[in-house]
Amino acid sequence: MISLEDYLAGGETTVSNLLLKNYTKLGLDTNEFMLWLQLHAAHQAGEDFPNLTIIAKNMGNTIEKIYGVLNSLVEKEFVTLETALDESGKQSDRYNLMPAYEKLNILKEQERFEAEEKNDLAAQKKMLRSFEQEFGRPLSPIEYQKIGYWLNEDHYSPSLIELALQEAVLNQAYNFKYIETVLQSWEKKNIRSKVQVEEEQRRRKQILLQKEEQNHSEELPKVSLYNWLEGKDPDA
């Protein structure tokens, strides 16, 4: 049974789970990834140019096989061989493993973009359905073209366009000119999200309430105040 001292002396290798879960998506087979892990473990132990003969033994492969796998990693640009000067000015070789993480970053960015594109497409379909439901008819080709212009040229989000549609419906204005005016008004105020739209609606409602209170106050008739205690009318 392995002792605790032996276990601790063996050290540990830390690697991102993102890399473990996505190495096949990156284009690595298991042998290539295992060799990369061996190089990574050596790097964490302070060896940037480890002995491949030892690694071959650890992996149960011949040195020729390991050199072939290493060449594949280099060709696929997951590993680069670099030469640098150490503190004494002596040249030394090292394996740079960072390209693998750079490829992982590109992969996750692509996945994020695809997810956003998928969500955006779903939002567009939902927005178009809302238009047809509110207008009570299919949209015309010109109307589809107008919405496409809002999306692709003005870069309004589908959710913002749908909010502008709701604004038009509340005001019984079932036409694209009114909706476009709403969008342009929001753009001038740098309103781009549902939260900002709701805040603008609250602000406008507050202004209307204040105006109504002011008008109501101005319209009140003048009432003579009779002072019952003194028996005098202060307005007399």
Backbone torsions as a table, in degrees:
resi	resn	phi	psi	omega
1	MET	NA	135.0	-178.2
2	ILE	-69.1	138.1	179.9
3	SER	-83.9	162.1	178.2
4	LEU	-62.6	-37.4	179.1
5	GLU	-62.5	-44.1	178.7
6	ASP	-64.3	-39.0	-179.8
7	TYR	-62.9	-46.7	-179.6
8	LEU	-68.3	-36.6	-179.4
9	ALA	-68.2	-23.4	179.5
10	GLY	-70.1	-18.6	179.2
11	GLY	76.7	176.0	179.9
12	GLU	-133.7	153.0	177.3
13	THR	-118.4	126.1	-179.8
14	THR	-106.8	127.0	178.3
15	VAL	-140.9	145.8	-178.7
16	SER	-64.0	135.5	175.4
17	ASN	-63.4	-26.5	177.0
18	LEU	-59.7	-38.1	179.2
19	LEU	-70.9	-40.8	179.0
20	LEU	-61.8	-38.0	-176.2
21	LYS	-82.4	-18.2	-171.1
22	ASN	-121.5	6.7	-174.1
23	TYR	-63.1	-32.0	178.0
24	THR	-71.0	-34.7	176.5
25	LYS	-64.4	-29.3	-180.0
26	LEU	-76.4	-13.3	178.7
27	GLY	103.1	16.1	178.8
28	LEU	-99.4	140.4	169.8
29	ASP	-90.3	176.2	-173.8
30	THR	-64.0	-40.7	179.3
31	ASN	-62.3	-41.9	179.9
32	GLU	-65.1	-43.2	-179.6
33	PHE	-67.4	-38.2	178.8
34	MET	-64.4	-38.2	176.8
35	LEU	-67.1	-41.0	177.1
36	TRP	-59.9	-40.4	178.4
37	LEU	-64.8	-38.4	177.5
38	GLN	-62.8	-42.8	177.4
39	LEU	-66.1	-37.6	179.1
40	HIS	-65.6	-42.3	178.8
41	ALA	-63.4	-40.8	178.2
42	ALA	-64.4	-40.1	178.7
43	HIS	-61.2	-43.9	179.9
44	GLN	-67.4	-23.1	177.1
45	ALA	-87.8	1.1	177.3
46	GLY	96.8	9.4	178.8
47	GLU	-110.1	106.6	179.7
48	ASP	-88.9	-10.8	177.9
49	PHE	-139.3	71.1	-173.3
50	PRO	-71.2	163.1	178.4
51	ASN	-74.5	116.3	-177.4
52	LEU	-70.2	-21.7	177.5
53	THR	-65.0	-41.2	178.1
54	ILE	-66.8	-41.5	179.2
55	ILE	-63.7	-40.3	178.1
56	ALA	-59.5	-41.5	178.6
57	LYS	-65.4	-42.5	178.8
58	ASN	-61.1	-35.2	-177.6
59	MET	-90.1	-5.9	179.8
60	GLY	71.2	32.0	-179.8
61	ASN	-124.1	165.8	175.9
62	THR	-79.1	159.7	178.6
63	ILE	-63.9	-33.2	177.8
64	GLU	-63.9	-41.0	178.6
65	LYS	-63.6	-42.8	-178.7
66	ILE	-64.8	-40.4	177.3
67	TYR	-62.5	-36.8	178.7
68	GLY	-65.5	-41.7	179.0
69	VAL	-67.4	-39.6	178.7
70	LEU	-62.5	-43.0	177.6
71	ASN	-59.7	-37.4	178.6
72	SER	-65.3	-41.3	177.6
73	LEU	-62.5	-39.0	179.5
74	VAL	-69.1	-43.2	-179.5
75	GLU	-64.1	-37.0	179.2
76	LYS	-81.7	-1.4	176.6
77	GLU	63.7	40.3	171.1
78	PHE	-97.0	-19.2	179.0
79	VAL	-138.7	139.4	172.5
80	THR	-123.8	143.7	177.2
81	LEU	-96.3	123.0	-176.2
82	GLU	-124.1	153.1	175.2
83	THR	-119.7	130.1	-177.7
84	ALA	-138.7	166.3	177.6
85	LEU	-95.3	132.7	176.7
86	ASP	-83.5	-172.0	-176.1
87	GLU	-63.5	-27.7	-179.7
88	SER	-89.0	0.8	179.9
89	GLY	87.3	6.6	-179.7
90	LYS	-88.3	139.3	179.1
91	GLN	-72.4	140.7	176.7
92	SER	-144.5	146.6	179.1
93	ASP	-93.2	153.6	177.7
94	ARG	-153.1	152.4	174.2
95	TYR	-95.3	123.0	176.6
96	ASN	-94.6	117.8	-176.2
97	LEU	-99.7	-3.1	-176.4
98	MET	-62.1	-30.2	178.9
99	PRO	-54.2	-29.4	178.5
100	ALA	-64.2	-41.0	179.0
101	TYR	-70.9	-32.5	177.0
102	GLU	-65.2	-40.4	177.5
103	LYS	-66.9	-37.3	177.9
104	LEU	-63.7	-40.7	178.6
105	ASN	-62.4	-42.3	178.4
106	ILE	-63.2	-42.3	179.1
107	LEU	-60.3	-46.5	-178.4
108	LYS	-67.5	-34.3	176.2
109	GLU	-65.4	-40.4	177.8
110	GLN	-63.6	-42.1	179.0
111	GLU	-65.2	-39.9	178.0
112	ARG	-63.6	-42.8	179.0
113	PHE	-63.1	-43.7	-179.8
114	GLU	-64.1	-38.8	178.7
115	ALA	-65.9	-42.4	178.5
116	GLU	-64.5	-40.4	179.3
117	GLU	-63.8	-40.1	178.7
118	LYS	-65.6	-44.5	178.8
119	ASN	-64.6	-38.2	-179.7
120	ASP	-66.4	-38.8	178.8
121	LEU	-64.8	-40.9	177.6
122	ALA	-64.2	-39.5	178.7
123	ALA	-65.8	-36.9	178.3
124	GLN	-64.9	-43.3	179.5
125	LYS	-63.2	-41.1	178.5
126	LYS	-63.7	-41.2	179.9
127	MET	-64.7	-42.1	179.8
128	LEU	-65.6	-38.5	176.8
129	ARG	-62.9	-37.9	178.6
130	SER	-63.1	-40.8	178.3
131	PHE	-60.7	-47.2	-176.9
132	GLU	-67.4	-35.7	178.2
133	GLN	-67.9	-44.1	-177.7
134	GLU	-71.5	-37.6	180.0
135	PHE	-80.6	-17.4	178.8
136	GLY	71.0	25.7	-178.6
137	ARG	-164.7	162.6	173.6
138	PRO	-67.6	149.6	178.3
139	LEU	-76.6	150.0	178.6
140	SER	-81.9	162.2	176.6
141	PRO	-56.0	-37.8	179.1
142	ILE	-65.4	-38.4	179.2
143	GLU	-68.7	-39.8	174.8
144	TYR	-60.7	-40.7	178.8
145	GLN	-63.3	-39.4	180.0
146	LYS	-65.4	-43.8	178.3
147	ILE	-64.0	-39.7	176.9
148	GLY	-60.8	-36.4	177.7
149	TYR	-66.4	-42.2	177.9
150	TRP	-60.1	-40.3	-177.4
151	LEU	-73.6	-48.2	-169.7
152	ASN	-92.0	-29.3	-177.9
153	GLU	-100.4	-47.1	179.5
154	ASP	-84.8	-15.8	178.1
155	HIS	60.6	37.0	170.1
156	TYR	-78.0	139.6	178.7
157	SER	-75.6	154.0	177.7
158	PRO	-56.7	-38.4	-178.9
159	SER	-66.4	-36.4	179.4
160	LEU	-68.7	-40.5	178.0
161	ILE	-62.8	-40.1	179.3
162	GLU	-65.9	-36.8	176.5
163	LEU	-65.6	-37.9	177.2
164	ALA	-66.3	-36.2	175.4
165	LEU	-61.9	-44.7	178.8
166	GLN	-61.3	-39.0	177.5
167	GLU	-61.7	-41.3	179.2
168	ALA	-66.5	-42.0	-179.4
169	VAL	-62.8	-41.7	179.3
170	LEU	-60.6	-28.9	-179.5
171	ASN	-101.1	14.3	177.6
172	GLN	55.1	36.4	-179.5
173	ALA	-114.8	88.7	-176.1
174	TYR	-91.6	65.5	176.8
175	ASN	-148.9	153.2	-174.8
176	PHE	-71.1	-27.8	179.9
177	LYS	-63.1	-42.2	179.9
178	TYR	-64.9	-43.6	-179.8
179	ILE	-62.1	-41.4	179.5
180	GLU	-65.6	-37.7	177.6
181	THR	-62.3	-40.8	177.9
182	VAL	-62.1	-47.0	-179.5
183	LEU	-61.2	-42.1	-179.6
184	GLN	-67.4	-37.0	177.7
185	SER	-63.9	-43.0	178.1
186	TRP	-65.2	-37.5	-179.7
187	GLU	-64.1	-40.6	179.1
188	LYS	-62.2	-30.8	179.2
189	LYS	-93.4	6.4	179.7
190	ASN	60.4	38.2	177.4
191	ILE	-93.7	119.8	-174.9
192	ARG	-132.1	-2.1	-175.7
193	SER	-134.3	165.5	179.3
194	LYS	-62.6	-39.7	179.6
195	VAL	-61.6	-43.2	179.6
196	GLN	-66.4	-37.4	177.9
197	VAL	-63.6	-45.1	179.8
198	GLU	-63.3	-37.6	177.8
199	GLU	-65.6	-40.8	177.9
200	GLU	-65.0	-39.4	178.4
201	GLN	-65.1	-39.9	177.3
202	ARG	-64.3	-40.0	180.0
203	ARG	-63.9	-45.0	179.8
204	ARG	-64.8	-39.7	179.2
205	LYS	-63.5	-40.1	179.2
206	GLN	-64.6	-40.3	178.3
207	ILE	-63.5	-42.8	179.3
208	LEU	-63.3	-41.3	178.9
209	LEU	-63.4	-41.4	178.9
210	GLN	-63.9	-40.9	178.6
211	LYS	-64.6	-41.0	179.7
212	GLU	-64.0	-41.7	178.6
213	GLU	-64.3	-39.7	180.0
214	GLN	-66.1	-44.7	179.6
215	ASN	-64.7	-40.2	179.5
216	HIS	-63.0	-39.2	179.6
217	SER	-66.4	-39.5	-178.5
218	GLU	-71.0	-28.1	-176.3
219	GLU	-84.8	-12.4	-178.5
220	LEU	-63.3	134.0	178.8
221	PRO	-71.4	153.2	178.9
222	LYS	-74.0	126.4	-177.4
223	VAL	-111.5	127.8	178.0
224	SER	-73.0	129.3	-178.2
225	LEU	-99.0	109.9	-179.9
226	TYR	-89.0	127.0	179.5
227	ASN	-87.0	98.3	-175.9
228	TRP	-67.2	-27.5	-178.2
229	LEU	-72.3	-39.9	-177.2
230	GLU	-99.7	-10.8	179.7
231	GLY	72.9	25.0	-178.8
232	LYS	-124.5	145.0	173.8
233	ASP	-93.2	116.6	-177.9
234	PRO	-62.2	-18.7	-179.5
235	ASP	-94.8	-2.4	-176.4
236	ALA	-75.1	NA	NA
